């Protein structure tokens, strides 16, 4: 994150002063000829915490090193600094943390070495401790502009028994040029900065109480009238923050905290580029979520309304109405609350193809893509759920209607994926139907049923899979184009499972775009059949299987897309443009 974090102090003698700041460097530090690391100073103390290597190094030039650099340094002159507005001693090398993961350096010193950065930090310091103050003077505030950067500032008090009012005023500021990023980081920065402040105030409070116990200042000041103020005006009462907290390692700890704050705040927010409109699957999922919320509200309002609902599944509800049916009709509540097992039996489509064999898998995949009913009969509920979770990836979300496991046969209009107990009787017309495929899972007599090299686990070695259909797919049948491309991807061993999944997403989007064109052409514009055939030829989907696939996938279009098309057609501007 390109930002600067600084600790500021309002000095009674010199006004607002920057005590300590940490900045981010994305390039190697400039090495001066006369400031090479000495054995005593370079790499004085190195430690690794969370991937950040911390070390003390001499910088090219330090604003607080004395008269030799006063002319070139943007910082205040040494004569204009007292003990209270100075952090690191003259000649101190400062602190540098190296982030090995990103090759970024976090540099801490009293002032930034770059004159422009010094000016920005100086102005933010003055504003945070003077005009830009929240009510009560303690708390967070936001200010800034495009030219001087935007600032998150948190002001606070530190107890000091020798200060006027027994406290001194400090602030921690975060400066960056990205206003939106800084505002979005407000809750994170507020919590972490508040933690740093609480730790500083806690240490100072212990020192303050110990000093007050040994020598109470309130009674002494009342007896000596204005002497403490005159004493402070002479500059003798100003103390450094290390003295107020009795912590000699204070600046090293602050550097660690500021460096971590910059790294963590930069890592928690990432930008994502979204190209184009949301996919049909996304729209359908959003619509289903809205339907679920409406149904839950209606169920809470009236149980009578729930009983009067029609038993027919709405399009794309994936068997969610099973919770309303008889208890014996299904052992699971349906897809709305069904979650796949954490360790699936079938790991991927490629895994299923290896287990079932290429011919059986092709038959099963053909029926899935065509929208025919897929029936799995098995006593292993997890196996059936895992199979459906893998097979549904070949279809758009709106085309999937699942009844995960049932104790009786359900008609095809209710679901295209149906899990059954082994003892359920399937009607004869379904067994001979060309619009259904049945996968029967039997207990195998031997453990070497699957092809050699299959990546299945021991849970599948005890099963035998029999795939049957009233309309078996011939091996020489061309089939839908998308099926051939899926099989080509599955057989290509150079493609990993993740790459195959992305190929499947691209293929579904390609064919859903063809579905949209066909829907607009036939359902909205009502073009004649001859024109439709020409369109299918242009789309490369004139074969019979491709046409069936497009018609089935048309049922998975989102209501949002359909209503958008219909509203566009009904608008006067659309009618004039078509005429």
Helices and strands as residue ranges (DSSP letters): E 4-11, E 15-25, E 47-49, E 52-55, G 78-80, E 95-99, E 104-109, H 115-128, E 139-145, E 149-159, G 164-166, E 167-176, H 179-184, H 186-214, H 217-224, H 227-233, H 241-245, H 250-268, H 280-301, H 303-307, G 320-324, G 327-329, H 349-356, H 358-370, E 373-377, H 381-391, G 392-394, G 397-399, E 402-406, E 417-420, H 428-431, E 436-443, E 463-469, H 481-491, H 497-519, I 520-524, H 529-539, H 544-554, H 559-570, H 572-578
